[in-house]
Amino acid sequence: MSTFAVVLGVAFVAGTLVFTDTLGRSFTALFASTVGDVVVSPVTPDGLTADGPAPVPEAEERPTTLPASLVERLGRVEGAARADGNVLATTALVFDRENRPLATLGAPSLGSNWTGAPAGHGLTGLQIVTGREPRGPGEIVLDAVTTTRSGHTVGGKVNVVVGDEVVENTLVGVADFAEGGSFSGATWVAFETRVAQELFLPEPDTFHSAWVTAEPGVSQEALRDAVAKVLPKGYEARTGDDVADESASGLLEGISFLTTFLLIFAGISLVVGAFLIVNTFSILVAQRSRELALFRALGASRRQVGASVLLEAFVVGVVGSTLGIGLGIVMAMAIRGLFSTFGLDLSGQPLVFEPRTFVVSYVVGILVTMTAAGLPARRTTRIAPVQAMRDDVAMPEASLRNRFMGGMVLAGLGGLALWYGLTAEIEGNVWYVGGGILAILLGVSAAAPVLCQPFLLVARHLFGAVMGTVGHLAGQNSLRNPRRTTATASALMIGLALATTMAIVGDSAKASVDKALAENFRGDYVASHVSGQAFPPEIAEEMRKVEGIDDVAVLRFVWGQVSLDGEDSPQGFTAAAPAALEGLVGLERVVGRTADLRPGEAVLGETYAADRGLGVGDQVKALINNRRVRLDVVGIFADNPVVPFPVVTSPQTFLRAELPERDNFLIIDAVSPSAIVEYRLNQVLANPALLLQDQSEFAAEQREPIDQMVLMIFALLGLALFIAVLGIVNTLALSVIERTREIGLLRAIGLNRAQLRLMITVESVVIALLGAGLGIGLGVGFGIALMTSLRDEGLEVIAVPAGQLGLFGAVALLVGVLAAVLPARRAARLDVLQAIATA
């Protein structure tokens, strides 16, 4: 079981590395497959550092598309084999066979043209694997993963929502990546070129970009230089490698947190496994103390005896790491399946095995095993040979007082690190928080033999009073070696402490969302697009005419940039009419004004403004719809969950930035909400991609990501808890072997098999309840501390889910009962005479 603990811990490490490498390769392959040798596109606008007239300057004329004539000219450039115009949009929502939208807020709904290029279409890495390419209106090609998810087959009808129109199509082909790759959760649909231009471009016979293919022997750089010479003003040429690297690097950097996130759980599993290994080697060394002493008497040095134990640990580490790498492949598949529920679908990407995975797995597995076995190995060298050959030999234990003092010091330092990480406004404070929690857990584990003695004494008396001699013996067995008992319980403590923390964080976050919506959401219904797209303003106008509707507030969003002190940062902007801000949205003014916003004026969220040192009267530069905009700050409002972005301006500002007049959210106030009113509103929402929700449904949607995240963390913590259960089983099993003679004597003087099984079960329950008590107690403290530190982020409610914590305790009790089954059965089957004769 020690080997198995190493196997599971290493499997998590290997699985994490394989999964994240696969994820990285998927995006790298995607971007490498979606560029030609040279990419030609309109010049991107300048940054925000250049000055411009206030408040909303007129943008200089820049082309936004490429004419077909330019694409034809590019194909005739010296060194070019061909040039293909490409259409690519993120507003093509595919519906499945049951006419439900295949949309997630985390992945785009891609639509493009099929160019007929030899290697595929505009996405050069794709090729038709079933059927044929689209040849006219009403025909489409889907990628393989989208086809599988949707349940469609070639020849079937597929509804696609493009903008405000539902287009019925026939699926004529299925495409897949020729050399591996994945859309990573996005859906993709391809149309014939003229159809795609009509659907996604404002002018006919134009393209979003062009990809030029080089003739054999022509480098990307040489072709880029040749293409650049024929480009008119407003266009730029870049090599495909540069475009792919630039696109992939930013995204890979953004998802790098997944590696850290998963490796943290791998580390938790290894720490829990280390407790199991320490206990195992402590018991094994104690059982072989006479044998090791005999080696010393025959001339073996202390170093040789200690090295023999470490060599044994090395072998366990090698074997465990090897098996762990194999299991890690299965673990990577499981993690891939887990993340697919969040829209990150990598089913089309084969697993990637980098040499680093094997090196790290072996190093981690062997080091953890040998480090955990180091303390027992050190103890073996401290036994005098003559002392060890006595019948009543006992392995020397470190002074409980020293352990207690050291543990308290470590826990105290961990508490300071945790407090600093929660209160200091520094980069990387999460490492202080994580390190502090780990130090507290390890400190409590070290001090537990002293801290837990009152609990063990009470357990002995309680079980003795209820069960008589059997209960008293079980309690006495737990007290016999408090270090071993608490070490076993500590493994369970770590898992339950983290699970309890996450339960409190999740419950508190949901309660905070409910409170914020109750205070700020003053409407009765919300209308939005299932994939976050905008929709025409006529819908709001029609809803205002519905009988029983009092008012409809409009919110519009757009992504852009804000420049402060010469540094640009991505930022979302909200536009809303004054009636929406102070009426249905319930925007609470902190300072300045929030009503009657004029073009070029903005109000900021309280936290956003405080973090950046902004106040009323300041001015910020912004980039909205590629237009430079200066925004005058005229007010600060209290953070509001209904307003998703902290920079709020007027709809007129959006219009002057040449944004189309389209809405993202409608907040609807009914005179008296009813099923009839809801039916009438749904009649207005003719587009099947538009969704109407009441307050409770909207709140449930906001809580859903929290539930999913907590559930995923529980699933990842499940491995650590499983290893902790193995630790209890392993300790009890080795304890039975260690007490074979004692068990034989107890049987000889009248203890029957049922009583023996009960004794060992009670001993297991004591260990499990000790671990649960410590874990839940520490977890409550961690959870409350974390939520207290997040009050300024809008998470104002601290909720302790008593029912869920009670369930954790009940599960721990059940774990104690189940963990004792095999050791108790083994003890009950011992032959009495052979057990008594055991040395």
C-alpha angles and dihedrals in degrees: 000000000000088000089047091054089054090047093055095045094047090044089059091050093046093043092051093050093046092048096048092045088050090049091050093048090049093057093040091052091045094054093040088052095048100061135068125222088274125020120207119193141147113287112268114240121263121263125265096262094089116088121242138178117279144275102008114349122206108253118240113251111272127168114244098188140033120242117232090241090063091051090052091050091051090055089060095053113121109264094023119119093190143329126224128197115224134206116197127171136163097216104082105111113193121209122212128234090277089052094252119139117255093217136136126177089229100058130046128242101234126203126181146152127266106233100187093234112163095249092047129283132310087312091066096197094062127090135178110263099171129025122347144291122283113268105183148343116333096025125107143171122218129198116254097252093049090048091053094045094048096046092229123145132201109280094028128117119259126189116216123185111214112182106311097339130091108216120196112211141174116238104231101166148014121219131198138177111277096211103028127285143128140220086229096228099326120121120229132197127177127205133189107278099253091047091050091050091052092049102042109023130068094219130043123246094025135114138207092230143341130231118207119205117213125229116245111286095020115117123224091243094053092047091047091054092048092048093048090060093063098041118111121226115292097038133093136195124215132175116258091237091056093048093047093047093047093048095045099042095059093048094044090051089051094053095042088099087074091067091051092043094053096040089056089061090045088054091050090053091049092049090050090047090051090063089054092049093048091052093046096051092042091057094041093050091047091052092050096043093113091048092050091046090053089054088052090050090051091055107275112145125231089252091054093049092048091045091054090058092046090048089054089051089049091055091048089050094050094047092043093048092049093051090041092058089053092049088044089068089058089044091053089054090050092049089047089053091046093053092044087071086065093054097265097122114179097163091121094054119083117228116270121223114195122186087240090067093060095042094049093044094053094043093049095043095047095042094049092048096046093043091051091048092046096084095052089044090053090051092056091061092055096062117099109230094234092048093048094053092060117105094237095051117154127188111247113256124208112252109279088218092056091047091050094049093045092047093050092049091050092047090048092052089047090052091052091049090048092049091048093048092050097046106030117089097219135127113263096021088142088075090057089050093048093043091048093051091048092048091050091049093049092043093052089046091054093047095040096096087067099030093052100045092093089053092048091048092050090047091052093051093042096050090040091055093047101038104022121216094355092056092045091052091049091051091046091052089055090051095045094080108015092175092060093042094051093042089056091046091047092065089058090042093060094051094046093044091057093042090051091048091053092045090056093044092049095045092045092049091051092046090050091051091050092049093047093049092047090053099040108026105084098165129089100221140024125209120198144144116268091232097038097257123145125252135201121284091233088081091064090048092051091048092054087059094053112112111251096027117120102183143346121211120203126214123187126189136193136172119235141129137279121206120209122172091346094305119116122212131179112253139172122229129209124207119194137159116249091250089058094047097052099026123042097005093049097218107191115216116225100176136345117012135306099186132084096021112191126206110292094021124114141180121212135215113255097241093042092051094045093050091054099038093243126150144163111308095030123119128215132190117234138181111218120174088347089301121121111239133182113211122200111212107228101164149008122225132195113261109274125192092207090062103065098192125050097220109078123183137161126281087241090063089056091049093050088051084059094247114156115254099254133137130228103186134020118198109199127200116200126199088226118356112229142150090261092055091047090050091052092050091050089053088059091051095072092161108090089213091065117091131203118202133177122221096273093047091048091050091049090052090053090050095047097080089050091052091048093050094048091047091051091050091049089052091051092045089051090079092056090048090049090053089049090055089050087053092057091047092047095048093048092046093051090043090056090052091046091051098041094123092045091051090050091053092049090051090047093056094050111283105140127212095259091052091048092051090048091051093054092043091053090049089053092047091052090054092047094048091047091053091045093049093049094042098047092043093051091041092056089052093047093046095050091046092051094047092046089055091051097055091103089055092064097265095121101154122081109200123181109199099219093181093053092047089049088053089053089054092048091049090050089053090050090047089055092052095046095043090059096053099089098036091046092048091050092049092049091053095054115120106244098219094044090048092053091049092053112117 
